[in-house]
Amino acid sequence: MTDDPPNPALLPAGLSDVLPPEAEREAMLVEVLAEVFARHGYERVKPPLLEFEDSLLAGSGAAVADQTFRLMDPVSHRMMGLRADTTPQVARIAATRLARVPRPLRLSYAGQVLRVHGTQLAPARQLPQSGIELIGADSAEADAEVAAVAAEALAAVGITGASLDITLPRLAPALLDDAGVEGEDRRRLARALDRKDMAAVTARAEAGGGAALLLPALMAAAGPVDGALAALSAADLPPAARAIADNAAAIVVALRARAPGLRITLDPVEFRGFRYHTGVAFTIFGEGLTGELARGGRYLSGEEPATGMTLYPDAMLRAVAPAEPRRRVFIPAGSDGAKAAALRARGYATVAQLSAGDTPSSLRCTHVLNEAGDAVPA
């Protein structure tokens, strides 16, 4: 026990200040992403950080209820939630404020989310997000579009060699439904699939019988997309599962038409992703990098078909080389303002001398404005 006052720099676990120059780097990166989205017709929306709990956690928002901070609104005395994911908010906007706008509706967003828990690999609880949602289109081409636009946006910030991992979170449940595997047997088989435990999957699939017997071979087929699609094509899938597999094949065809250089992998029985995904799910990884750069997939926006992709600027910042620091020019007191403005137009940051004690070194300036209006090294 101590009577010392708390350190004002101490923040809650998982929260941190972003300082120069990283804050500027993140802001510039987000604007590059937004520009790529806008060029593909995605219009930006800005949902609030807080919403009433009953609307924030409705529909697809229920999938992130356990990650949502809640508090009482002192004005309305109703419970509110801090968003843990932006996609459900965009779905609400589409269903209410933009309900009469013709479909398909293309929307983009950028902002912060706050979560109750981080993960062991990513302990941060406040995260930046930037993404796109395509609402009102139910086609392989729509799913391919959001994945291709996301890959283009990553390339625009300097991330090349990205790999798109496609998963089919509804395929394994469709096979288990057809085989009639329920209750504890189903939960144990799902855990074995999640752990990639081939021996356990094989044993439990044999116990389940029927379409469940296909799971070990499909699990082994995970990898480059052509091999995985070949395994799906050769498998004797029940009708519901066949429709899922055929849709995945159509998405790959559409993706290769839009982004022929994109590396694609497919894991037929992986169900990673938010629980609100109703079709394919996407994850984008960077070559030689750990962690996800983007995640998305198909879901329901209210009653409408929708697909989208969320990109993670913090992960991108770790993946790209730092840009050259902005050159800072010391502007002596009494200098011609027009000369300083000309330097700003050329990309310099101008830092004015406000007192006699201000020097180029104290203001961290790399250059000094001379009488001719040039920036010379300090």
Sequence and secondary structure as in RCSB ss.txt:
>XXXX:A:sequence
MTDDPPNPALLPAGLSDVLPPEAEREAMLVEVLAEVFARHGYERVKPPLLEFEDSLLAGSGAAVADQTFRLMDPV
SHRMMGLRADTTPQVARIAATRLARVPRPLRLSYAGQVLRVHGTQLAPARQLPQSGIELIGADSAEADAEVAAVA
AEALAAVGITGASLDITLPRLAPALLDDAGVEGEDRRRLARALDRKDMAAVTARAEAGGGAALLLPALMAAAGPV
DGALAALSAADLPPAARAIADNAAAIVVALRARAPGLRITLDPVEFRGFRYHTGVAFTIFGEGLTGELARGGRYL
SGEEPATGMTLYPDAMLRAVAPAEPRRRVFIPAGSDGAKAAALRARGYATVAQLSAGDTPSSLRCTHVLNEAGDA
VPA
>XXXX:A:secstr
   S   TT   TT     TTHHHHHHHHHHHHHHHHHHTT EE    SEEEHHHHTSGGGGGGGGG EEEE TT
T  EEEE S SHHHHHHHHHTTTTTS SSEEEEEEEEEE S   SS   SEEEEEEEEEES  SHHHHHHHHHHH
HHHHHHTT  S EEEEE TTHHHHHHHHHT  HHHHHHHHHHHHTT HHHHHHHHHHH GGGGGHHHHHHT EEH
HHHHHHHHHS   HHHHHHHHHHHHHHHHHHHH TT EEEEETT   S TT  S EEEEE TT  SEEEEEEEEE
ETTEEEEEEEE HHHHHHHS       EEEE TT  HHHHHHHHHTT EEEE  STT  TTTTT SEEE TTS E
EE 
